[in-house]
Each structure stands twice: as structure tokens, then as C-alpha cells.
């Protein structure tokens, strides 16, 4: 099923971003590349926030966030309550992020993951549906946190 996907990175992940965008397009997806376009040093929060705004605005059903480790850009994306960004490094985590957490953004580290593993993670992420049911209330809490201690 074809999806509209937004993708962004920092300078450390420009090559992986380009390769994944090409792969997604060849699979029939509409890809919106939010930059950057070259390897000149940039700040990952700027691109994480840009991607989060695009996903929150409905410019893409899913987002792909990339930086050297994936950690920093994932933190930036998760500042937007409309985004549930999961840092993954293998397909099982990508599947669980979708099925249990209804993640709408996947983050990966270009310095930690190869292209083929990144494709496998992204494929698992895009082909897995949210299970709903008992997970729904928990996912709702991610965007609307309960500011009290959990019941014992």
C-alpha cells in the first residue's frame, strides 16, 4: 500500500536518507524529503522539529528521522505531542513500535545501522498495523500524560 512519508536527517545521515528515499519511491511511496541536501554540518534538532511539524500537520502519514546515532533526532521529534518516534535498529523493534505503540515516526542511526538493515526496519514499520485494544489507552497517555503517580 502506497503511503506519503516525510524523511529528514542531519549531515551524518544524508547518504542513508537519500538511499532510503530512493528505495521508498521505487516501492511506490510518495516521499517528501525535508533535507538537508548535502553533508555540511547542521543541527539535528532543527530537522527533527521540521519532521515533527510535517507529521503533526498531516503532510505524511509516517516519518523517517535519521542522524548519526538516531538518538538526538528521536528526542527532537518526540517533543511534539502528535509524534510517537521510536528509535530502532532491527525489524522486531520496528514492528513492536507500530503494533504496540502506534509509532508514526521511525528513527535510525546512520553510523550504527547499514542500508539493508535500515530497509528491513522500515519495511517492518510500514507493513505493521497498530493492534489497538489494550494498547490504545496507553498510547493516548503518550500525547496526554497523566501527571500523577500510577496506582500501586
C-alpha positions as CSV (number, residue, x, y, z in Angstrom):
1,X,0.0,0.0,0.0
2,X,1.4,3.3,-1.0
3,X,2.0,5.9,1.7
4,X,3.1,9.5,1.9
5,X,6.3,9.5,4.0
6,X,8.3,12.5,5.2
7,X,12.0,12.0,5.8
8,X,14.7,14.2,7.3
9,X,18.2,13.8,8.7
10,X,21.3,15.6,9.9
11,X,24.6,15.8,8.0
12,X,25.7,12.4,9.3
13,X,22.8,10.6,7.7
14,X,22.4,12.4,4.3
15,X,23.6,9.4,2.3
16,X,21.3,6.9,4.2
17,X,18.4,9.4,3.8
18,X,18.9,9.6,0.0
19,X,19.2,5.8,-0.3
20,X,16.1,5.2,1.8
21,X,14.1,7.9,-0.1
22,X,15.1,6.3,-3.4
23,X,14.1,2.8,-2.1
24,X,10.8,4.1,-0.8
25,X,10.0,5.8,-4.1
26,X,10.9,2.6,-6.1
27,X,8.3,0.8,-3.9
28,X,5.6,3.3,-4.9
29,X,5.6,5.6,-1.9
30,X,5.4,9.4,-2.1
31,X,8.4,10.7,-0.3
32,X,8.8,14.3,1.0
33,X,12.5,15.0,1.7
34,X,12.8,17.7,4.3
35,X,16.6,17.9,4.0
36,X,19.4,18.5,4.3
37,X,20.7,18.0,0.7
38,X,24.5,17.8,1.5
39,X,26.9,16.8,4.2
40,X,27.6,20.3,5.6
41,X,27.2,20.4,9.3
42,X,23.6,21.0,10.5
43,X,21.8,20.8,13.9
44,X,19.7,17.6,14.2
45,X,17.1,19.3,16.4
46,X,16.2,21.7,13.5
47,X,15.4,18.7,11.2
48,X,13.7,16.7,13.9
49,X,11.4,19.6,14.7
50,X,10.8,20.1,10.9
51,X,9.8,16.5,10.5
52,X,7.6,16.5,13.6
53,X,5.7,19.6,12.4
54,X,5.2,17.9,9.0
55,X,3.8,14.7,10.6
56,X,1.7,16.6,13.0
57,X,0.2,18.7,10.1
58,X,-0.6,15.5,8.2
59,X,1.9,16.1,5.4
60,X,2.8,12.5,5.7
61,X,1.3,9.5,7.4
62,X,4.7,8.4,8.6
63,X,8.1,10.0,9.2
64,X,11.7,8.7,9.0
65,X,14.2,10.5,11.2
66,X,17.9,9.9,10.8
67,X,21.0,11.2,12.4
68,X,24.4,9.7,13.4
69,X,23.0,7.6,16.3
70,X,19.3,8.2,15.8
71,X,19.0,9.3,19.4
72,X,19.2,13.1,19.2
73,X,16.7,13.4,16.3
74,X,14.3,11.0,18.0
75,X,14.3,13.1,21.1
76,X,13.7,16.2,19.0
77,X,10.8,14.6,17.1
78,X,9.2,13.4,20.4
79,X,8.9,17.0,21.7
80,X,5.8,17.2,19.5
81,X,2.9,15.5,21.3
82,X,1.5,14.4,17.9
83,X,4.5,12.3,17.2
84,X,5.5,8.9,18.6
85,X,9.0,8.4,17.4
86,X,10.7,5.1,18.1
87,X,14.5,4.5,17.7
88,X,15.0,1.1,16.2
89,X,18.0,-1.0,15.0
90,X,16.3,-4.2,13.9
91,X,12.9,-5.2,12.5
92,X,11.3,-6.6,15.6
93,X,11.6,-3.3,17.4
94,X,10.1,-1.6,14.3
95,X,7.1,-4.0,14.3
96,X,6.6,-3.6,18.1
97,X,6.8,0.2,17.8
98,X,3.9,0.1,15.3
99,X,1.8,-2.7,16.8
100,X,2.0,-1.7,20.5
101,X,2.9,2.0,20.4
102,X,1.3,3.2,17.2
103,X,4.6,4.9,16.4
104,X,4.2,7.3,13.4
105,X,7.9,8.1,13.1
106,X,10.9,5.7,13.0
107,X,14.4,6.9,13.9
108,X,17.6,5.1,13.0
109,X,21.3,5.9,13.4
110,X,23.3,6.1,10.2
111,X,26.5,5.3,12.0
112,X,25.0,2.3,13.6
113,X,22.9,0.6,11.0
114,X,23.6,-0.5,7.5
115,X,21.4,0.2,4.5
116,X,19.9,-3.3,4.2
117,X,19.1,-3.4,7.9
118,X,17.6,0.1,7.7
119,X,15.4,-1.1,4.8
120,X,14.3,-4.2,6.8
121,X,13.4,-2.0,9.7
122,X,11.5,0.4,7.5
123,X,9.7,-2.4,5.7
124,X,8.6,-3.9,9.1
125,X,7.5,-0.5,10.3
126,X,5.4,0.3,7.2
127,X,3.7,-3.1,6.9
128,X,2.7,-3.4,10.6
129,X,-0.6,-2.2,11.9
130,X,-1.4,-0.8,15.3
131,X,-3.2,-3.5,17.4
132,X,-5.3,-1.1,19.3
133,X,-7.3,-2.9,22.1
134,X,-5.4,-2.7,25.4
135,X,-2.7,-0.6,23.8
136,X,-5.0,2.3,22.9
137,X,-5.3,3.8,26.4
138,X,-1.5,3.6,26.9
139,X,-0.8,5.3,23.5
140,X,-3.3,8.1,24.4
141,X,-1.3,8.7,27.6
142,X,1.8,9.5,25.4
143,X,0.1,12.5,24.0
144,X,-1.9,13.4,27.1
145,X,0.3,12.5,30.0
146,X,-1.4,11.8,33.4
147,X,0.5,14.0,35.8
148,X,0.1,11.7,38.8
149,X,1.8,8.6,40.2
150,X,0.5,5.3,38.8
151,X,-1.7,3.2,41.1
152,X,0.2,0.6,43.0
